Amino acid sequence: MKVIILFLMVLIGFPNDILAQKRDKIKGDKEVISISEEIKDQFEKIEVADNITVILQHGSRNSYILTTDQNLVAEVDVRVEGDVLKIFTKSKIVNSKKLEIYLSVKNLNFLIVKDNAFVKNSKKIALENLHISLRNSSKVDLKLEVKHNTEINMSDNTGGKLSFSSHDVLINMKNRTDLKAKLNCKKLAVTLEKSAGLKLNGDADNATYTIEGSSNLDAKKMKTRYASLDSKNRTDIYINASKNIEITAAGKSTIFVYGNPNIKIVGFTDSSKIIKK
């Protein structure tokens, strides 16, 4: 009897859950206006969603300028929940002449970009630490100066460009992601899974690369002194080291090594190849 009652509750509640997730659709009226607001509540994290473009800049106070179609102003929600500034739309905007926010922030340590949103800046922003999370077809184009640690996590058809310096850098990518990064750091750790694609340019003392599936790594212009590569994939890999490199390879990858380092083979199976350039 309890099982039957529970089953009926699921049947009754399930359609309501679906309806709760649906949002009204709206089109812009093509009459573009701008409004400005100060953000009085404090926050350390930013979450951007719903196909909104945010232009990020450092400022003496937290504020924003919203530029969009006149009838869409009320549909854009900018609110602080806990320590998170959330920027999203109440309705599903299917067409707009413009949907853009200039966001001025005093401080930031966590940036979440999702659901086709785009975050960029024109002037370099200086930060203490930064964690970037990209999900569901979102993109970034950022210039940064991070004093301590930078962590980047990307999944589900995300991409972008980054130019930054940091002490330690951690990059995790999976599921059809693509990133071009120019960076300078002391320590770099990269993990690429499934069909991730990463192109690196810059300088690091130590670099660790873990590559799986059909992921692509082009780091021939990423000059490192010491590097470690663990490859379990089936594509070409380009890597640079000037002193020493340790390689563990399985699968059918071809590894191109630049910088004339000493090469130590830790493990080597299947039909992988190493070509010294």
LINZI-V618134 format. One record per pair of residues at least 6 apart in sequence whose C-alpha atoms are under 6 Angstrom apart, sorted by the first residue. I is the first residue (numbers start at 1). GAP is how many residues later the second one is. If there is no record, write none. Layout:
i=<I/I>
gap=<GAP/GAP>
This chain:
i=<23/23/24/24/25/25/25/26/27/27/27/28/28/28/29/30/30/31/31/32/32/32/33/33/33/34/34/35/35/36/36/37/37/38/39/39/43/43/44/44/44/45/45/45/46/46/46/47/47/47/48/48/49/49/49/49/50/50/50/51/51/52/52/53/53/53/53/54/54/54/54/55/55/55/55/55/56/56/57/58/58/58/59/59/59/60/61/62/62/62/63/64/64/64/65/65/66/67/68/68/75/75/76/76/77/77/77/78/78/79/79/109/109/110/110/111/112/113/113/114/114/114/114/115/115/115/116/116/117/118/118/118/119/120/120/120/121/124/124/125/126/126/127/128/128/128/129/129/129/129/130/131/131/131/132/133/133/134/135/135/136/137/137/138/139/139/139/140/141/141/141/142/143/143/144/145/145/146/146/147/148/148/149/149/150/151/151/152/153/153/154/155/155/155/156/157/157/158/159/159/159/160/161/161/161/162/163/163/163/164/165/165/165/166/167/167/168/168/169/170/171/172/173/173/174/174/174/174/175/175/176/176/177/178/178/179/180/181/182/182/182/183/184/184/184/185/186/186/187/187/188/189/189/190/191/192/193/193/194/194/194/195/195/196/197/197/198/199/199/200/200/201/201/202/203/203/203/204/205/205/206/206/207/208/208/209/210/210/211/212/212/213/214/214/214/217/218/219/219/220/220/220/223/224/225/225/225/226/226/226/226/227/228/228/229/230/230/231/232/232/233/233/234/234/234/235/236/236/236/237/238/239/240/240/240/241/241/242/242/242/243/244/244/245/246/246/247/247/248/248/248/249/250/250/251/251/252/252/253/254/254/254/255/255/256/256/256/257/257/258>
gap=<68/69/67/68/66/67/68/67/66/67/68/41/67/68/40/39/67/38/39/36/37/38/34/35/37/32/33/30/31/28/29/26/27/25/23/24/40/41/39/64/65/39/65/66/38/39/65/39/65/66/39/65/39/65/66/68/38/65/67/65/66/47/65/47/64/65/66/46/47/48/65/47/48/64/65/66/47/65/47/46/47/48/45/46/47/46/45/42/43/44/41/38/39/40/36/37/35/33/30/31/14/15/12/13/10/11/12/8/9/6/7/20/21/20/21/21/21/21/25/20/21/22/24/21/22/23/21/22/21/20/21/22/21/20/21/22/21/19/20/19/19/20/19/18/19/20/17/19/20/21/20/19/20/21/20/20/21/20/20/21/20/20/21/20/19/20/21/20/19/20/21/20/20/21/20/19/20/19/20/19/18/19/18/19/19/18/19/19/19/20/19/18/19/20/19/19/20/19/18/19/20/19/18/19/20/19/18/19/20/19/18/19/20/19/18/19/18/19/19/19/19/19/19/23/18/19/20/22/19/20/19/20/19/19/20/19/19/19/18/19/20/19/18/19/20/19/18/19/19/20/19/18/19/19/19/19/19/20/19/20/21/19/20/19/18/19/19/19/20/19/22/20/21/20/19/20/21/20/19/20/20/21/20/19/20/20/20/21/20/20/21/20/19/20/21/20/20/19/20/18/19/20/17/17/16/17/18/15/17/18/19/18/17/18/18/18/19/18/18/19/18/20/17/18/19/18/17/18/19/18/18/18/17/18/19/18/20/17/18/19/18/17/18/18/18/19/18/19/18/19/20/19/19/20/19/21/19/20/19/18/19/20/18/19/18/19/20/19/20/19>
